[in-house]
Amino acid sequence: MYRVTGRTRRGPDGPRVQRAGAPGAAAGQPSGRPVPPVVLALRRLPQPRLTGLGAGLFASAVMLTLGFLDRLLLDGSPVVYGLLFLPVSALTALWVRTADLVTAPICVPIAFAVGVVPIAGGTGGFGGQAMAVVTALAVHAGWLYGGTLVAGLIASVRKVREMGRRQHQVRSSGPSAGPTAGGSGTPAGAGEAPGPGGRTPGSGRTPRRRPVA
């Protein structure tokens, strides 16, 4: 099935014919427009929608696993742990649902503190481990602030985009122009046959009759 696109510019072979089901035919855009590879890679990523609690559990579980792997493979390298913390923060802010965006910058520091336990290197009982974790958080606060900043920026951008989308929906669903009867777009009383005595339904007065001589 083919149809003419209706453009004013015509080539030497006549009007341009485009397939009805081709991409871009309905939108009026050329079908051969290239898509950047970065956009394609982002589209292939999963897009889950986590609640605030789910985002916190996700970030904490991932950082704890990375902390144990860092301790086993790299002897607890804080630089590697900090570098891995940045993409986890970004994913947490991207995957949390829109209603719980405010929880993303709160969950990320908690996840950092949970994951730093294996690489803190504390000795002794609970007190020694707690002091080692506090020391590690103070020493590596730059990574903590950086991941929290990344999560906060992504959450803010998503919130602004959601607000703009809502405003656009409100504007597009505004009141239609012109009051109509019953929403059909036809003025009240138009197209109705006159009733008994020559009176038209919907009109306020009866037409005069000419006297018979």
C-alpha positions as CSV (number, residue, x, y, z in Angstrom):
1,M,0.0,0.0,0.0
2,Y,1.5,3.3,-1.1
3,R,0.5,6.9,-0.7
4,V,1.7,10.4,-1.8
5,T,3.3,12.4,1.0
6,G,1.9,15.6,-0.4
7,R,5.0,17.7,-0.3
8,T,5.2,20.8,-2.6
9,R,8.6,20.0,-3.9
10,R,8.6,17.4,-6.6
11,G,11.4,15.6,-8.3
12,P,11.8,15.0,-12.0
13,D,9.9,11.7,-11.7
14,G,6.7,13.2,-10.2
15,P,5.5,13.3,-6.6
16,R,7.3,11.4,-3.9
17,V,5.7,8.1,-3.0
18,Q,6.3,6.7,0.5
19,R,5.2,3.4,2.0
20,A,2.3,3.8,4.4
21,G,3.8,1.5,7.1
22,A,7.3,2.8,6.8
23,P,8.9,4.4,9.9
24,G,8.6,8.1,9.9
25,A,5.6,8.1,7.5
26,A,3.1,8.9,10.2
27,A,5.3,11.3,12.1
28,G,6.4,13.1,8.9
29,Q,10.1,12.5,9.6
30,P,12.6,10.9,7.3
31,S,13.0,7.2,8.0
32,G,16.8,7.1,7.5
33,R,17.7,9.4,10.4
34,P,20.7,7.9,12.3
35,V,20.4,7.3,16.0
36,P,23.5,8.0,18.2
37,P,25.1,4.9,19.6
38,V,24.9,6.3,23.1
39,V,21.2,6.6,22.9
40,L,20.9,3.0,21.6
41,A,23.1,1.8,24.5
42,L,20.9,3.6,27.0
43,R,17.8,2.1,25.5
44,R,19.1,-1.4,25.9
45,L,19.6,-1.0,29.6
46,P,16.8,-2.3,31.9
47,Q,14.4,0.3,33.2
48,P,13.0,-1.1,36.5
49,R,11.0,1.2,38.8
50,L,12.1,0.6,42.5
51,T,10.3,2.0,45.5
52,G,12.3,4.0,48.1
53,L,12.9,0.9,50.2
54,G,13.7,-1.2,47.2
55,A,16.3,1.4,46.0
56,G,17.9,1.4,49.4
57,L,18.1,-2.4,49.6
58,F,19.5,-2.5,46.0
59,A,22.2,0.0,46.6
60,S,23.2,-1.5,50.0
61,A,23.3,-5.1,48.6
62,V,25.4,-4.1,45.6
63,M,27.9,-2.0,47.6
64,L,28.3,-4.8,50.2
65,T,29.0,-7.3,47.5
66,L,31.5,-4.9,45.9
67,G,33.1,-4.4,49.2
68,F,33.7,-8.1,49.8
69,L,35.0,-8.5,46.2
70,D,37.3,-5.6,46.7
71,R,38.7,-7.1,49.9
72,L,39.2,-10.6,48.3
73,L,40.6,-9.5,45.0
74,L,42.3,-6.1,45.6
75,D,43.0,-6.3,49.4
76,G,40.4,-3.6,50.1
77,S,41.4,-0.8,47.7
78,P,39.4,2.3,48.7
79,V,40.0,3.9,45.2
80,V,38.4,1.0,43.4
81,Y,35.5,1.0,45.9
82,G,34.9,4.7,45.4
83,L,35.0,4.4,41.6
84,L,32.4,1.6,41.7
85,F,30.3,3.6,44.1
86,L,29.6,6.3,41.4
87,P,27.8,4.2,38.9
88,V,25.8,2.4,41.6
89,S,24.7,5.9,42.8
90,A,23.7,6.8,39.2
91,L,21.7,3.6,38.7
92,T,19.9,4.0,42.0
93,A,18.8,7.5,41.0
94,L,17.8,6.3,37.6
95,W,15.8,3.2,38.7
96,V,13.9,4.6,41.6
97,R,10.3,5.5,40.7
98,T,9.3,9.1,40.2
99,A,7.2,9.3,43.4
100,D,10.3,8.3,45.5
101,L,13.0,10.4,43.9
102,V,13.7,12.2,47.1
103,T,14.9,9.0,48.7
104,A,17.8,8.5,46.2
105,P,20.2,10.9,47.8
106,I,19.4,9.5,51.2
107,C,19.8,5.8,50.3
108,V,23.2,6.3,48.6
109,P,25.2,7.4,51.6
110,I,23.7,4.6,53.7
111,A,24.8,2.1,51.0
112,F,28.3,3.5,51.0
113,A,28.5,3.0,54.8
114,V,27.2,-0.5,54.6
115,G,29.7,-1.5,51.8
116,V,32.7,0.0,53.5
117,V,32.5,-2.4,56.4
118,P,34.5,-5.2,54.7
119,I,37.3,-2.9,53.6
120,A,37.5,-0.9,56.8
121,G,40.0,-3.2,58.4
122,G,38.9,-3.0,62.0
123,T,40.2,-5.4,64.6
124,G,38.7,-6.4,68.0
125,G,35.0,-6.5,68.8
126,F,32.1,-4.3,67.8
127,G,33.7,-1.1,69.1
128,G,36.9,-1.6,67.0
129,Q,34.8,-2.3,63.9
130,A,32.6,0.7,64.4
131,M,35.7,3.0,64.9
132,A,37.2,1.6,61.7
133,V,34.0,2.3,59.7
134,V,33.8,5.9,61.1
135,T,37.5,6.4,60.2
136,A,37.0,5.0,56.7
137,L,34.0,7.3,56.1
138,A,35.9,10.3,57.3
139,V,39.0,9.5,55.1
140,H,37.0,8.7,52.0
141,A,34.4,11.3,52.4
142,G,35.2,12.7,48.9
143,W,33.8,9.5,47.2
144,L,30.8,9.7,49.5
145,Y,30.0,13.3,48.6
146,G,30.6,12.6,44.9
147,G,28.2,9.7,44.7
148,T,25.6,11.6,46.7
149,L,26.0,14.5,44.3
150,V,25.6,12.3,41.3
151,A,22.4,10.8,42.7
152,G,21.0,14.2,43.7
153,L,21.7,15.7,40.2
154,I,20.0,12.8,38.4
155,A,17.0,12.9,40.7
156,S,16.7,16.6,40.2
157,V,16.8,16.4,36.5
158,R,14.2,13.6,36.5
159,K,11.9,15.7,38.8
160,V,12.2,18.7,36.5
161,R,11.4,16.7,33.4
162,E,8.3,15.1,35.2
163,M,7.0,18.6,36.2
164,G,7.4,19.8,32.6
165,R,5.6,16.8,31.3
166,R,2.7,17.4,33.6
167,Q,2.5,21.0,32.6
168,H,2.4,20.0,29.0
169,Q,-0.4,17.6,29.6
170,V,-2.4,20.2,31.4
171,R,-2.0,22.7,28.6
172,S,-2.8,20.2,25.9
173,S,-6.0,19.1,27.8
174,G,-7.3,22.6,28.2
175,P,-10.9,23.8,27.5
176,S,-12.0,23.6,23.8
177,A,-13.0,26.8,22.0
178,G,-16.6,27.7,21.7
179,P,-19.5,26.5,24.0
180,T,-21.6,23.9,22.3
181,A,-24.8,22.0,23.2
182,G,-24.0,18.5,24.4
183,G,-20.4,18.9,23.3
184,S,-21.2,18.1,19.7
185,G,-19.9,21.4,18.3
186,T,-23.4,22.4,16.9
187,P,-25.2,25.5,18.4
188,A,-28.3,24.8,20.5
189,G,-31.4,24.6,18.4
190,A,-29.6,24.4,15.0
191,G,-31.1,21.8,12.6
192,E,-34.3,21.2,14.7
193,A,-37.7,21.2,13.1
194,P,-40.3,23.7,14.3
195,G,-42.8,22.4,16.7
196,P,-46.6,23.0,17.0
197,G,-47.6,26.6,16.2
198,G,-44.4,27.4,14.3
199,R,-42.3,27.5,17.5
200,T,-38.8,26.2,17.2
201,P,-37.4,24.3,20.2
202,G,-34.7,26.2,22.0
203,S,-35.9,29.6,20.7
204,G,-37.5,32.1,23.0
205,R,-40.2,33.5,20.8
206,T,-42.9,32.4,18.3
207,P,-42.7,33.9,14.7
208,R,-45.5,36.2,13.7
209,R,-48.3,35.2,11.4
210,R,-49.3,37.4,8.5
211,P,-53.0,38.4,8.7
212,V,-55.2,37.0,6.0
213,A,-57.2,39.7,4.0
